[in-house]
Amino acid sequence: MRLLDYYSVQDLWGMPSSDMRNLPYITRETAESMQKRRNEDLVLSEIAALQNKGIWVIGLGDEKYPSSLAAISDPPMLLYGTGRMPPPSLPRISIIGARKCSSYGLTMSKKLAAGLTSAGFVIVSGLALGIDAQAHKSCIDTAVEEYGEAVSSTIAVLGNGVDICYPAENRGEYERVKRHGAIISEYPPGTKPTKYSFPRRNRIITGLSLGIIVVEAAEKSGTSLTVKLALEQGREVFVLPGSALSPYSVGTNNLIKDGAIPVTGASDVLYALRRELVRDFGYEDLRGEYNNDKAAKTPVNLSLEEKMLYEQLSADETVDIDFLTALTGIAVPDALYFLSKMELAGLCEMKANGYVRK
């Protein structure tokens, strides 16, 4: 990581052996080990083997690598994934909480995920039992209902290889996330989970997101580490208030005492993140208060993809969606998602026959 402050990955790959042995920060033995690993055929064969399993891999410095994650102090060098990453132009928020949770926690996880998905957010979580699984499920249900089956709307970050479903009870939701989002990990396929890998993966959950929402947490839980990581990365920390009598809410209520932002609905999150949403994601001016969770779902300023699509539309005649995607290079599922948002904004009209007009 320190070498990457001075050299690109491409520089290191092509560096003469004599120069590599004189690099700062690493021993001569490490330099020699790096040289032995520079086998392009081996790398390409490994990537091909992963692709045959439906697994992709992106490295730090790749244009597809999430920019917010690259900016943290210790980003993963590689990300393995299966499924399809949601478009980078959409804001991301993490919803996390206890595996052992109350019906109140599950209900509020469902409500928050649905409201934020409806507002155009991608939901990030860890696919654990309880709050995490409910957040993924509600996100997918809402996205499918509002935007269609093909939309990619959620990201699950695992503490093991992406080819392993852990816990096994989550198999159904694991498969749904693969179909409607992405499952990612810094651990190579086949890596089994350990007690150390889950705390380590939490920096990826927070690094991908504008902020985290803690739904329920006991007095002593791993959530405090995730909150610490979020604060170190400059992310907002939101907390669902709970009953003072509930053991599931002791940790979250303590976080509120320490200065976390209490939220009871998606509109609270939208308002707290209004500057970032207006500045970076083209949302409408969010200075006012909102009466319901769907009030801010329509952006006035268009994202790059939406601008590309809008410029090809005509008010005089309908245009074939397949033709639009060919012109813009935007994948059909993503184009349908952005056109749906534009239709909600009153900028276009989608016809049942696959055509659209301004």
Sequence and secondary structure as in RCSB ss.txt:
>XXXX:A:sequence
MRLLDYYSVQDLWGMPSSDMRNLPYITRETAESMQKRRNEDLVLSEIAALQNKGIWVIGLGDEKYPSSLAAISDP
PMLLYGTGRMPPPSLPRISIIGARKCSSYGLTMSKKLAAGLTSAGFVIVSGLALGIDAQAHKSCIDTAVEEYGEA
VSSTIAVLGNGVDICYPAENRGEYERVKRHGAIISEYPPGTKPTKYSFPRRNRIITGLSLGIIVVEAAEKSGTSL
TVKLALEQGREVFVLPGSALSPYSVGTNNLIKDGAIPVTGASDVLYALRRELVRDFGYEDLRGEYNNDKAAKTPV
NLSLEEKMLYEQLSADETVDIDFLTALTGIAVPDALYFLSKMELAGLCEMKANGYVRK
>XXXX:A:secstr
  GGGTS HHHHHH  HHHHTT TTS HHHHHHHHHH  HHHHHHHHHHHHHTT EEEETT TTS HHHHTSSS 
 SEEEEEE    TTS EEEEE  SS  HHHHHHHHHHHHHHHHTT EEEE   TTHHHHHHHHHHHHHHHHH TT
   EEEE SS TTS SSGGGHHHHHHHHHHEEEEESS TT    TTHHHHHHHHHHHTSSEEEE    SS THHH
HHHHHHHTT EEEE    TT TTSHHHHHHHHTT EE SSHHHHHHHTHHHHHHHH      S  SSTTTT   S
S  HHHHHHHHT  SSS EEHHHHHHHH   HHHHHHHHHHHHHTTS EE TTSEEE 
